[in-house]
Amino acid sequence: MIPQHPVNQSCNCCGISRRCFLTASAASVLATPLIASAQPVFPTENELKQPIDLKTFRPNPPVRVIGVVIREKPPYWLGWPGTSYDVEGFRQEYEKAFLESAKRVGVSLEMLSEPVENDQALEKIIQFINTEKPDAVLAHVQHLYVWGRVDKLSKAISVPMIIWAPVGTVFTTNVPELARREGVYLLSTLDTSSLDQALRAIRAKKQLENSRILVVHGKDRKDEVMERFGTKIRHVPRNMMEEMFQKVPVTEEVKEVANTWKKNAQKVVEPTDEDLINAARSYVAAKHLLRMEEANAITTDCLGMVTQKTVPTPPCLGACIFQDNGVTYGCEADVFGAYSLMLTSYLFDKPGFMNDPVPETVKNELITAHCVCGTKLNGFDKPSEPYIIRSHSESNIGVSLQVLWKIGQPVTLVRFTSPHELILDTGIVTENINTPPAGGCRTNFSIKMDNVEESKDVLGFHQVVFYGNHRRDVKAFCQLYGVKVIHSPAVANPMVPKETKA
């Protein structure tokens, strides 16, 4: 169980704080407690002066995919894709594209040289795959009449299967059940670049499996493993972050971080140069704590530290830098908020924005607001969106970023409610909102929701918003790994029965 905050420890932010509620909610869905890890030794002053490459925290486990061609033995008479179709030529062309896609995503793809052209060959492939146990299988379908073998392969292996069926090898009537089966990712297209996202799904699962989230809160120290994906969770006392911050000196790295973010901002509103230095020290402290605890992601009781004035700055700027480099830094010790950020990062190679949702009932839009937001919203290797340096709005201390989201940009919202269920919605950014006149957090913008009649019915809290309409991609990932997807209600008051005609 996740340690809960003592009931007499006030958070000074609401009757029962969102931090306490979200932390307690996670307790019922984490499993397999481990023996508590021994408390490591803090780095020396000299070690704290050595810069750490933030990107080294992003897991890069080996991912192995085995590819197989399934077809009728050529040459054949009639039947799609047709006798005019150059079977071997397209096999070679697609294999080259598959290998290029795997290289872009960073996975290992081994295409088997012998195609499956009869039932005996299929049995050998099934035995081979179940012995080798790759992370996934890529099945390239080259004839309309082999879907029985594709179906049998899917049912007989214990690993996920991506099916590449170029146009002309599948009818809608061939795949209504198979296309929705757990463990299957169907691509029926001529767009070979679409394989990138399917391979990212396989990679993302392996990255989640090889990650440890550091949860900095409370007074206890313990290790756990999350159900389904096997992500490790390490809880450490909050004072470890406070102590680490106090130990970090004003190094050249600290000065460079402060100066760079100030120089690249549109403007600086509230923070002083001292605030920027402290924010950079907090960033460096988080990196050292992550290394010390052998973790890949972090979420901290940031509001608790600010409320009780144990640090002079919230960690908002550092968290933004983490997000821009593909390393999750979640707010408020919210495990599933951090987990949703990790999914966005691993599955789409772009940062997400964990937010507090507010209904705007006149425009019927959803306002999303928080004081931590990455700037590389188009992708880690893309230019940053513009930002303004602000204070943390709730305390008016330290450094936060007001990141300006692109108007008209399609976005996706995700939120794990457990390792087994995820909320998924989409919308369009309509407006960036300033604070003041609005209250709430610094990065603050409104979304016109898709398929949701009333903005006040949007499900979840601390949903993660990110660029692009990725509804189908997220659903495909969840189907591969057995995660239930739910959407906000399309119709207001869905429990009220509709009028029926006499």
N, C-alpha and C positions, 0 to 999 in steps of 0.2 A: 504493500500500500504506500502511496505517496504521503509523506508527513504533511499534516494540515497545520495551518497557523493556529496558535492558541486563540481561543474565542475571546479572550480579554485583550488581545493585541489589536488595537484599532488601526485601521488603515487611513482614516480621515478622508475617504473619498466617496463612500456611500454607506448605507446601512449595513449591508453585507457586501464587501468589496468584490469587484469583478475578479481581482487577482485571487482572493480566497475561494470564490465560487468555482473558477476555472480550474484551480489546482485541486480542489476537492473532487470535482467532477471527473478528473482523470484517474482518480484512485481506483475506480471500479473496473477499469479496462486495461490496466497494466498488470502483467503477470510474471511469473518465474523470478521471484526475488533471489538475488545472489548473495554470497558472502560479501560483506562490506569491504571495499578496498582500503588498504592502508593509506593513511594520510601522507601525501608526498611532502618533500622538503621544498620550501620556497626558493626561487632562484636567488643567487647572490647579486650584489650590486653590479659587478662586472657582467654577469649574464643578462641582467635587465637592460644593459646598454647595447646588447647585441640585437640588431633588428631581426625579426622573424618574418619570413615570406608568408603572408596570410594565405596564399593559394595552396600552400602545402597541406592545409587542413582539409581540403576538399578530397573525399575518398576517390581513388582511382583503381578499383579492383579489376582484375582480369575478367572479361566477359566473353564466353565462348558460344558461338552460334554455328550449328551444322546445317548446311543447305543441301537440299535434294530436289531433283527434277522428277515430276510425276507426269507420265504421258502414255499414249499408245505408241507402239513401235512404228517408227516411220520407215518407208513411206506408207501412208494409208489413203484410202479412197473415201471421200466425202467426210462430213463431220467437221464442225468448227474446231480450230480457226480456219480450216480449209486447205485444199491441196495446193493453192497458190501461196501458202504461208511457208516461209523458209524456216523450218523448225530448228535446224542446227544453227543457222545464222542468228536467229533471235535468241536462242539459248546462250550463245557466246556474248551477244550484245548485252543481254540482261545480266549475265554473270559479271561482266565488267562493271556495269552500273552498280550491282549489289556490293561488290568489293570496294568501290569508291565510296559508297554510302557508309559502309562499315568503318572505313578509314576516317571519314569525317566525324563520325560519332565516337570513335575510339573503342570499337569492339573487334574481336577476332572472328572472322567468318571463314569457315572451311566448306567449300562447295564440293560435294562428292562427285567423282568423275562418272560413275555409272548411274544412269537414270533408272527409275522404277517403271518398268514397262509390263509387268505381270504380277500375279499374286505371290509367286515364290520370291521375287525380288523385294516385294513389300514386306514379307515376313522377315527377311534378312535385315532390312533397314530398321524395322521395329526392334529387333533384338539388339542391333548395333547401338541404337539411340538409348535404349534402356540400360545398356551396359556402360556407355560412355557418360551418360547423364550431363549433357551440355546445359547451358542456361536457357537455350531455346532452339527451336528448329525453324528453318525457313523453307517452306515448300513452294516450289515454282511449278505451277500447273500449266501444262502445255496441250491439253486436249479436253474437250467438253465432256467426254464419256468416262472420265476417271474419278468423278467425285465420290463414288463409293469407296475407292481406295483412300482418298483424302480423308473421308469421314472415319474410316477404320484406323488410319494412322493417328488422327487426333484422339480417338478413344483409347488407343493402345499404349500411348507414351505418357510419361509422368511429368513432362516439361511443357511450357507454353509453345504454341505454334503460330508463327506468322505465315499467312497464306498469300502468295503473290499470284494473282490470276489476271494476266493482261486481258484487256477487252477482246472478246471473241473466244474466251475459254470458260465462261460461266454465264448461266441464266439466273434470273431472280429465283426461279423455281428450284434451283440446285441447292440453295444455301440458307433458306429462311431459319432453320434451327441451328445449323452449324455456325453461321455468322454471329449468333448470339450466345454461343456456348462459352462457358468459363474456360479460360486458357487459350482462346483463339483470337487472333487479330487478322481480319480479312481485308486485303487490299485488292480491289478490282478496278484497275486503272491502267493508263499508259504512262503516268507520271512517276518515273523512278525515284524522284526526290522524296516522294511520300514515304519511302522506306526509312528515311532518316528518323522520322518520329516513332515509327514502330520499334526501331533498334534502340532509340532513346528510352523507350518504355522498359525494355529488357535491362538496359544499363542502370536506369533509375532504381529498379527493384534491387539490383545488386549493390548499388550505393547505399540505399536505405539499410540493407542487411549488414553492411560494413561500417555503419556510422554509430557514434556514441554521442548522445545529447547530454550536455552538462546543465543540470538544473540547479541554479544558485539561489537557495532560499532556506528559511528556517534555521534549525540548529543541528539537524541530523545528517549523517553520512550513510548512504546505502546505494547499492547497485541493483538494477532490475533489467529485464529484457521485455520489450514490447511484443505483444502477440502479433501473429500473422507475418510481419516482415522481419522480425528478429532484431530490430534496432535496440541498441543498448542504451539504458538510461542511468546516469550517475547523478545522484543528489549529493550536494555538498553544502555546508553551512554558508549562510550569506556573508558572514564576517570574513570569509576567505577573499572575496572580491574587494571588500573594504580594506583589508590589510594589504592586498596586492597593489591597490591603487596608491596607498600611502608610500609604498616602497619604490614606486617608479619615479626616477629622477627626470629632470628636464633635459632630455638627450637631444642630439641633433635630429634623430628621427621624429621626436615629439615636435620640435620647432618646424621641421619640414612639413609634417602633416597639417599643423595649424596654419602655416603660411599658404600652402597649396590650396586648401579648401576656402580660405578667405579670398585668395587671388581669383579663383574661378567662379566665385559667387556673383550673382547679379548685383547684390548689395548686402550689407550687414545692417541689421536693424538694432536689436537689443544687446547682443553679446559684446564683451570687451575682449581685448587681446589675451588677458589672463584667463577668461572663460574658454577661449579657443585652446590655450595651452593645457588647461585642465581636461578639456574634452579629448585632446590628443593623448594625454597621459592615461585616461580611462580606456581608450582604444588599445594602447600598448599593454596595459594591465590585463585586458581581456585575452589578448593573444598569449601572454605568458601563462595565464591560468588555464587556458585551453591546452597548451602544450604540457603543462605540469600534470594535468588530469587525463592526458591522452584521449582527448575528445575531438569531435569534428564539427560540433554545433553547440550553441549555448543559448540559454534563456535565463534571465535573472529577475529577482524581485526588485526591479528598478524603482518602482513607486515607493516600496517600503524604505529603501535607502534614502530617497529624497525626502519622504515624509518625516523620517526620524533624523534627518540631517547628518547622516554618517559619512557622506561624501559631499564635496562642494559642487558636484555636477552630475546630472543623470548621464547614462551611457549612450544617449541618442546618436551623436555624431559617429561614434565608433561602430554602433550597430549598422548605420547606413553604409559605412565603408566595408564592413563585413559582407553585407548583402551584395554590394557591387562586385565583390570578388568571388561570389559563388559559395560563400560560407554563411550559414544561417546564424543570425543573432536575433532571437525572439524577445518580446517584451513580457514583463509581469509574471515570469515563471510559468507561463501557459504552455504546457507540454504539447498539446495538440495544435496550438497556434504555431509553435516552432516546427512541428511535424508537417503542417500544411505549407509553411515556407520552404522546408526541405524538399517537398514534392515538387513545388514550382521550380526551384533551383535545379534539381536533378533531371526533371522531365522536360524542361523547356530552355534551360541554359539562360535564364533571365531572373531577376529578383522579383519577389512578390511584396505586397504591402499589407501587413496585418493591421486591421483597422477596427474602430468602433463605429457601428452602423447607426445612422440617424435618419428617420423618415422625414422628407420634406413633403408635406401633404398638399400644398397648393400646386406646386409643379408636379406632384406625384413622382418624385425621384428619390433615390437613395443617396444620402451624403455619407461618405466614408472619410474618417479622420483619425490620424495618429501623429505622433512626433518622431517616428522612425520610418524613413522611406529611402530605399536605394535610388540612385539617379540613372543607372544604366538600364532603363526600363525596356529598351528595345533588344537587349542582349548584352552579356558581359563583354563582348568584343566590339560593341557599338558605342557611339558617342553618348555622353550624358545628356539628360534633359536639364533645362535651366533650373536653378534653385536659388533661394534666398536664405541667408543665415539668420535664424531667429533664436529666441530662447525656448526652453521647454515651457509650454503654455500653462500647464497646471501650477507650476511653481514659480515661473518667470525667472529661472536661473539656468545657467549652463548654455549649451548649444544644441539646437535642433535644426533640421532643414525643412523649409517649405519648398517641396519639389512641385514644379508646375507640370501637370499632366496635359497631354495633347488633347485638345478639344476635338471631338468626333472620333476618338480612338476606341475601337472595340476592346472590351476587357472581359476577363473571366474571373469568377469568384469561386473559391474552393474553401472548404473547412472540414477537416476530419472531426467527427464527433466521437469516434472510437477507431481502433485499428481496422474495424470491419465496416464502417459507414462513412460516407462523405457527402456533404452538401455541395451542389454544383449549380451555378447560375451564370448568366452572361448579361452584358449591357453595353452602353455607349457613354463615354465621358462627355458631359455637357458644359461644365463650368468649374473653374478653380475658385475657391472661396477664401477670402481673407479673414484672419482673426486678429483683432476685431474688424468689422462689427460682429461677426459670428463669434460664438464661444467655441471652446473645444480645441483640438490639437492643430498643429501648424500645417502639416500637409493635409489638405481639406478640399475635397472635390465632390461633385455630384455625378450620379450615373442614372441614365434612363434605362430601366431594366427591360430585358427581353422576356416575353412570356410570363409577366407578373402583373396582374391587374392593379394591385395596390402595393405601393412601396413599403408600407408599414407591415406587410406580410412576409417580407424577405426573411428567410430563416438564418439563424446562427448569430454568433458574436465572435469578434476577432476573425472574421473571414479574411482570406488572403486574396487580394485583387492583383491581377497582372495583365500586361498588354496582350492583346490578341483574343479572338473568339476561338477558344480551344475546347469548347464543349465536347465535341466528338472525340478529340484526342484524350481528354481526361476519362471519358466513359470507356474508351478502348483500353486504357491502362487498368481501370478498375475491373473490367471484364476479364482481362488477362489474369488478374490475381485475386479475384473473388471478393472485391469490395462493393458493397451495396451503394448505389447512387440515389440520392433523393434531391428533388428540386423544390424551390419555393412554389407555393400554390399559384397556378395560372389564373385561378378565379378567386375573387375575394369571398371570404366566409364559405370555404368549400364544404363545411359540415352542414350548411343549411340546404335542405333539399330544394331542387329547382321546381318551379311550377309545372304542373303537367296539364296537358290539354284534356278536356272532357271527352 
